Amino acid sequence: MPPQVSDESRLFGVLLGLDLALLHASKQLGCVGSGVLDDLMVRLEMTGRLNDQTSGLLLFRRASWLRPHEDREYLDGFLNLLRVPPHLSSDLEIEFVPEAYDLPDRETLHEPGGELDPPPPVVVAQLPFLADGDDLRWTLTKKSSRGFYTVGPATERLRSHMSKALSALDHSGAAVGFLPEASLDDKLLEVWFDLLRNTTRPDGSALTWLLLGSGPVLSVGPHPRTDRLTNRAVLVHRSGQRRPLLIQDKGSGFCFTTKKQHDFHLDLGGKRDERIPHTRTVTLLESRCGRFGIQICEDLNRIEHQQYIVAAGVTHLLVPVLAGAMWNGGWQATAGQDLAVALGAKIAVGNSMALERFFGGKPAPTLLTVAGPAIPPSQYLTMRDLVRVHLNQNAATTDAREDALTPRVADW
């Protein structure tokens, strides 16, 4: 006598069938004009979600955790679809990158009759850009009894180096280039747009996306409902089109204590908080290569911001920072490792040399990457397995400006 199948098992089977069928509405498996799921595909690209009349977000899963467990602990572990609850989805925005502005398609190789190999990694190039403390401009204010600061680039000092910066990234071999925190303002953004538009991409250059860093930017994106200046990151296409691909504001300011000021030879006149609007909105970019996000410095280390990244299943996270020397045991490495294990995300953290160029007589890394295997591991992954730091090996014999314009390149 065959075993009895419960109603719950039948419903579970129907759910798995629907889950597999809906995969054909994804950008990876389907195409508009191919069948009955066209409306879903169009809705997803127009609204950033598959669902219409219900709350929350229904998305395709693009990342999986990096734990060795094979026993699935939750219903979601069986599904290719990802549910983002309403209390998080209200602060999430998903943008689909237009086909013409997407990253290059990565070839996936496989042996005849064999399994499909995972696609090769995205190549990323990080440019320190800020060579020393003189490349920063600090604005100090006092409200009531509290001290505040904002920090941005020394615009005129940096303007003449932008053409060389673009050339270095164009010749780096990377598809994605990015600059650090405090390297952008409205004037430099305008120069970048003109430079990108008027500089032909050289033959052989793969550079497609460029994160221009972050800083006090108001000329693109929403204007804050406050007199506080944004710390805003702007991702653009190499073509120089004026509509950014992605804009992300820093949500949590860094408190510059007197101890931290002493460590970096700064004097801001006492402990000061960063004076920025405390936004919770997280915007993500859906690409053929993954689901991309940006977190600025302090936000990477905050659970209240990490929860959005995990809930939305981000695959790649760019993190511009203004910090001291980064090593594979610091807060950036720890926060990145936690996200990589919990989510399977790949993280790239990029720093300048404005606060610290050398540490203990050694060149300070300005690029830190966190990436795990493409398939679930058989053993628990350690920080040694996941985290890599990248520095300029010739920094000791290179002047600070040339060092700042030397890309650090990594698979990501």
N, C-alpha and C positions, 0 to 999 in steps of 0.2 A: 504494500500500500504506500503510495507516494506521500511524502511529508506534507502536512497542512501548511498553507501559506496564509499568514494573518493579514488582516486589512492593512495594518501598519506597513507590512512588507510590500504589499501591492502598491500602496501610496508612495513608498520609498522608490520602488522601481519606476513608477510614472515620473517622479521627480528627477531621477537620474536620466531618464529618456528625454525629458524636456530640456534638461541642462545640456545634454550632448547636441540636441537639435538646434538649440539657440546659438551654439558655437558658430554656426554658419552665418550668423549676423555680425561676426567679428571682422575686423579689418584684415586679420591674418588668414582667415579661411574663406571668406565670402567676397562678393563684389556686387555692386548695385546692378540690377538688371538680370540677376541670376535666379530669382525665385520669389517665394512668398514672404521672405524676411526683409525685403527691400525697405519697407516702412520702418522697421526696427533699426536698420543700418543708418537710415537718414536721420531718425530721431536721435540716435546715439551721437552722431557727428554734430547735429545742430544744438542739442541740449546737454551733452555730456553724460547722458544716462539712458538706460534701456527702458525703465519704467516711466509711466505717464501719470496715471491717476492716483498712485500711491506715494506715500512719504518716503524719505530716505533716497539713497542712490542704489541702483542695480548696475554693476559694472562687470566686465570680464576680468578674471584674475590674471595678473601678469607676473606675479612673484609668489614664491613659496618659501616657507621658513627653512632654515638650515640646521635643523635638529635631526639626529639619527633615528627618531621614532618612526616606526611603520604603522603602529596602531593609531588610527585617526580618532581624535578625542572629541571632535565636534561635528555636527552635521555639515558645516561649511567645508570641512576637510575633504568631503567627497565630491565637492562641486567645482566646476570651472567658473561659476558666477560668484561675484563678491557682493555682499550686502553691506552698505554703509548706513548705520542708523540715523534717524532724523537729527538727534542732538549733535551729531558731528557733521552730517551732510549740509546743514544750514550754513556752515562756514567754509565749505569746500566748493571750488569751481574747477571744472575740467574743460580744458580747451583742446580741440583737435587741430594739430598742425596741418595746414594745407599741403597736399601732395607735392607741390612745386617747391616747398620750403622745408621738406622733411630731410632727415639725415639720409645719407646714401644707404641703399639696400645692402645688407651684408650677406654675402654668399654663404650658403650652408652646404657643406660637402658630405657625401655619404658613399659608402661602398655599394655597388650593385647588389640588391637583395639584402643589404644590411640596414641597421638602424640609422635614423637621421641624426647627424651630429649637431650639437648646439651651435648657434651662430657665433662667429668670432666676436671678441669684445669691441666696444667702442673705444677709439683712441682719443685721449684727452690731453690737452696741453695747458699747463697753468703758468701764468706770467706774473711774477711778483710785482712788477711795475713801479711800486713805491720803493725807492732806494734807501731812504733814511727818514729821520724825523722831520726834516725840513720839507718833505713832500706832503705833510699833513697841515691842516689848519684847524685849530681848536677854537670854539666859541663858548665862552663861559657866561652863564647867567645865574641869577639867584631869584628864587620865588619864595616869599615868606622867609622861613629859616632854612630852606633847603637849597643846596647847590646843585646845578645841572651843567652838563656839557653837551655839545654836539661836535662831531668831527667829520671832516671832509677833505678833499684833495686841495693841494696848493695849485690851483688851476693853471695860472700862467707859467708856472715852473714846469708843469708836466706837458703842456700843449705841444712843445717842440719834439717830444719823444714818441708821440702817438704813431707817426708813420713808420718808425722803426719797429715799434711794438707789433703793428699789424703785419709787417713783413716777416718778423720772427715767427708769428703764429702761422702765417701762410706757408712757411717753409718747414714747419715742425712735423708735418705728416699727420696731424691730428684732425679729426672731424669736428671736435668741440674744443673751443678755447675759452679760458675764463681768467678774470682779474679778481683781485681781493676786495675786501670791504674797505670803504673810505677812499676809493679810487675814482669815484664818479660824482658829478654834479650836473646841473642843467647845461652849463656852458660846454663841458667836455662831451656830454651826450650829443649836442649839436655838431661838434667837431667830428665825433665818431661817425655820425650819419653821413656827413659830407665826405669824409675820408673813405668810408666803405663804398659809397656810391660812385666815387670818382677814381677809385683804385681798382684796376682790373685784377681779378684773381689770377695769379700766375699759373701756367700750365703745371699740372701735377699736384696742385694744392687740393687737399681734401677738406679744408676748413669750411664748415657749413653754418654752425651756430657759434655765437660769441656772447658770453656773459660779460658785460662791460664793467663788472664789479658792482658796488653799491655805494650809496651816499645820499646826500640831501637833494633828491630829484622830485620835482613837481610838474614838469612839463609833459610827462606822459603818466597815465594812470589816474586814479581818482584823487581828488584833492581832499586832504584830511579835514575833518570838522573841528579843527583846533589850530592854534598858532604854532604848535610843535612841528618841527621839520621831520619829514620821513627819513628813514634809512632804507632806501629802496634799491633793489637789484633789478637790472633790466637785461633780458636775453633777446638778442636780435639775430637776424639772418645776415650772412656774409654779403648779400646783395646790397645792403643798406636801405632796404625798404623801411619807411618811417614807422610802420605799425609794429611794435615789439611782438615777439612770439610769446613772451611770458614776463610778467611783472610780479615781484614779490616784495612785500614790506617786512622789515624786521618787527617782531612782535614784542620781544622782551629786551629791554635795555641792559647794558652791562654797567654794573656799579664799579666805578674806578675808586677803590679805597686808597687811603694814603700809603698802605703797604705796597699795593700794586704800582702806584705812581713811583715810589722809591725804587722798585725793582727795574723799572724802565726809564729811570732818570727823567721823570716828568714832575712838574709842579703845577697842579691845577687849583691850588689854593684851598685844599681840604677835600674830604670825600665828596664825590659828585656822582649823581645818577645820569644816565643817558636820557636826554630830553627828546623822546620820540612818541608818536601816538602808539598806543598798545593795541594793535589790531590783532584779530584772531583769524582773519581770512587767509586761507591757503589755496593757491592756484596751481594747478598741475597741467602739464602738457602731454597729450597723448600722441605718441609717435609710432611708426612701424618698428622702432627699435626698443620701445618700452614706454613706461609712464614716468615722466621726468618732473622733479620738483626742485625747489631752491629753499634752503634755510640759511639765514644769515647768523653766523657766529653763535651768540648766546642761545638762539632758538634750538640749535642742535642738541643742547644739553638740558632742555626743559621737557618734562613729561607732558605738560599741557600742549606742547606743539608736536611732540613725537606721536601722540595718539592719532593725529590726523594723517600723518605719513603712513602709519601702520594700517589704519582703517581703510585707507584708499589704495593700499597695495602698490606703493611706489616702487619702481625698479631701479631708478637712478636718481641720486640726490647730489646736487652741487651746493657746496657750502663755502662762500667767501667769508674770511675772517680777518680781524685785526687782532693779532695775538703775539705772544712771545714764541720762542722756538717750539716747534711741534716735534714730538718724538712718539715712538710706537707704544708708549705707556702713559701718555697724557690724557687729558679729558676728551680731546677730539677722538682719540683712538678708542677710548672706553665707550663713549656715546655711539660711535660708528659701529663698533662690534656688537653692541646691544641691538641696534637696528638691523644689522646684517643677519644676526641669528634669528631674531623674532620675525623677520620679514623676508629675508633673502635679497634685500636692497644692496646696491653698490653705491658707495659714498666716495666723493672726491672733495677734500677740504683744501682750500687754497689761501695762503697767507702772503703778506708782503714782508719787506725787511725794515719797515718803518720803526718798529719797536725793538727788534733784535735781529741782527744779521749773523752774528756768531754766538755760539754758546759753548763755554769751556774750551775756547780755542778752535772749535770745529764749526764748519758752515752749518747754519740752521736749515733743516728741511722746510721748504715752503709748500710742498704738495704731499698730502697724506691720502692714500687710497685704501678703501676697505672693500674687499670683494671675496666671495666664497666660490665654491665649485658650482657648475651649471646644474648639477644633479644633487639630490639630497645626499649628505655624507654618511658614511658607515660608522664614523666615530664622532665624538664631540670635537668641535673646532675650537682652537685656542686663538689668542690674539696673534701669536706668531704665524698661524695659518692664514689669518685674514688681513692683517694690517701691513702696509708697506709705506715707507717714507722715501721721498725723492728730493734730492738736493743737487746743487751745482758742484760737482767734484772739483772744478777749477776755481771756485770762489776765492780762495786765498791768493791767487795770482791775478784776479780780475777786479777792476774798480767797481764800486758799488752800482753805478748807473748801468754799466754793461751787464753786471750780474742780474740786475732787476729786469733787464730786457732779454734774458736768456730763458727760454721755455723749459719747464720740467715736464717731461712727456711720460705717459703711462698707459697701459691697457686698463680698461675700466668696464 
